[in-house]
């Protein structure tokens, strides 16, 4: 029935979102949302404004806690874990409005991304023992590789706040990749990008998936979403409306009715 | 397209070494050259104030967390070693680690609830802590000597060699400053230093990079309290007498001003800010009653024209003029 179904059955899901509900005051932002994200796929979450996409993102990344439900990451339920703990376990994210460290160079931004994979503390920094120097050297090497990967190696030493907006988006992705995530959540990565940059982003997302990273993205750009996603979850008024491959979603009557706003 | 290099990256390696060598040479030369005991003492005080500013700069300039109560840690260092050596007859060298340990413990206790606050609220909270410190120094007279102070704090000595004369204490203080500079420079250039600056720039993004922001803020608060307590220790054994007025609210404000005027997130700015704020009140005596007025005016002018502090401001002016000479457009 579904073309990927047989493949996926063999592999257990990396993320399993189970019955997540969340309300703010009297507003039910999410209502009993469940879906599964399989390893090394690109999974998009779409839906009109106010559908609960960002709320769901914040719950998965540990920014806020759900009222009910569980998020299984491998064997563990990660609900209640703090943001920085989740990063160490391999869940990284980017922000809708680009949150770079503005006073630092592109290189330093990516180096901060290496934080969870390095160990030097105050004492190590003051002592500058040989393992600290080796660690720093390796971190710089990896950071440079990532800057090259996103095409920003030529501006490695430029202040991140001086970079054009589109480049900042790519820098943020490099920085998130520096944490060596297994799951990377991208919050509207194409917003503010021009057509050329959006196309480059699409290629980049596929290359990242090729590196063994699972991607979860919230995105408004439909051609990008339909083009790169393996699966798509549609949220509508806090509820799961549909879930499936891009083709299934495009042909889903409920989706067409609610989201694309076309009469049947 | 390339913008300006970030300051921390240009001055790496060899340049840093040369600068530190020049710094060491300057300290040595000043010690040899300055004969006037009054000037030597002024320079020694600049060194003590530099330690205060340096510690607060790690907290304020780098991690972006304000403390308006740092005089309490300065006083804690001075009173703790004063009490341990005068009342308990400890050797200052045993009192030093005890004093630092006490300061670290108090800082930890204060930081745990305090660093949940941010912005103005953190300012108010630390201000309150500074007040409590001051009230304790003054009110707990059976231990601290109250308003009349604590007298007879012994001078420092290693065997027969005492740090009594002006130039010896000068070298002791500036040796400490020199080592502290190197250690802080190393911190700033490390993984920890980047994490501190990350918190300053965006706490949200810092957490998203896996930085345990509350833990790091507490650590840097303790570090900065340690520097203040060390300065207090050196102060107490220099003047051999401590009284509450040396650690009141205005002193806390003065330390903050040193950091702001010298330059936030600038190790050398701490030296500049401490020098100005130590020498300036001395010169401003000429204006007697108008001292605070001139002082406030200086602060306003710096804030308006060089909001980044003098060090960064002067560096920017220098870079702009160099760019102009080389016919490049000035960088933002």
Interface residues (C-beta under 8 A of the other chain):
Chain A: X61 X82 X83 X84 X87 X88 X92 X93 X95 X99 X100 X101 X102 X103 X104 X105 X107 X108 X111 X112 X113 X114 X115 X116 X118 X120 X121 X122 X124 X125 X126 X128 X132 X135 X136 X139 X155 X157 X158 X159 X162 X163 X175 X176 X179
Chain B: X1 X2 X3 X4 X5 X6 X8 X9 X183 X186 X187 X189 X190 X191 X192 X193 X194 X195 X197 X198 X200 X201 X202 X204 X205 X206 X207 X208 X209 X210 X211 X212 X213 X219 X223 X265 X331 X332
